[in-house]
Amino acid sequence: MSSYRVYPYNFQKKPEKTFLIENSIESLASFIAEASFEKSYIVTDAADNLIISTIGNFLDQCPDKRLLRELQPLLIKKQMSRVSEFQQEFE
């Protein structure tokens, strides 16, 4: 299975070291849900075609609407579980 390349940027738009994640819906959802609030990310395939972009841990762009329909339910579930974790910390 091929990998996605991730390009992180801080909010001054300075590029940082790229890294790879597994090419799967589950990996994309986990990556986005756990992404830093302080960075934005561009995720591409091996040919450098845009797969997704984020602002912090929120999905920004996803040109492939089929991928988006598959990704959203997983991403929402993961983000909501993170909200629950944060709420428990403050109770």
N, C-alpha and C positions, 0 to 999 in steps of 0.2 A: 504494500500500500504506500502511496506517495505521501508526502507531507505538505503542509501549508507553511509558507514563510511569513513571519510576523515582523513588522517594522514598527517599533515603539517610538513615540515622539512625546517630549514633554510639551507643556503649553507655550513654551517659547519657540516651538516648531523646530527644535534641534533634534536631529535623528540620533538614536541610540543603537546599541548593538542588536542586530537581528537574531532571531532564533526560530526554530521549527516546532510545529505542533502536528499531531496526527491528523490526517485527512479524514475526518468523520464529523457527523452532526453533533454527537455527544462531546467530542473534544472541543469543537467550536463553542458550544453552549457553556461548557465548564470554563473555558478560557475567558469568555466575555464576562460571565458571572463573577469570576474571581479577579478580574483585571483591576489595576490600580485606578483610583479616582483621579489621580494626578497626571495621567497620561492619556494620549489617544493612540490608536493602533490601526495599522493597515495590514490586512491579511491577504496574501496573494497565493496563486498556485505556482507551480514550477516555472511557467512561462511569464510570470509577473502579471497575470491578469487579476484584477480586483475580485476578491471573493466577498470580503466585508470590510467595513471600517467602523471604528467605535470612537466615542467620546467618553473617556473614563470606562465605566463598565456598562455603558448603554450602546446598543446597536445604532449606528448612524446610517450607513449605506449598505445595501445588499442588492446588487443588480439582478441576481438570479432569483426571481420570485418563487420558483419551486423550492429552492433552498430556504428562502425566507419562511415559507409556510411550514416546512419541516422543522426549522430551527426555533421559531417563536414559542411553541408550547414547551419545549425542553428548557429554553432560556428563561421563560417566565417562572416555571417551576423552581429552577435553581435560584433565581433572584429572590423569589418569595421566601424560600427556605433561609436565605441569608438575612432577609429582613427579620424573620422570626428569631434567628440567632442573636441579632443586634438587640431586639426587644427584650430578650431574656437577660442579656447582660445588664440592662438598665432597670430591671424589676427588683 
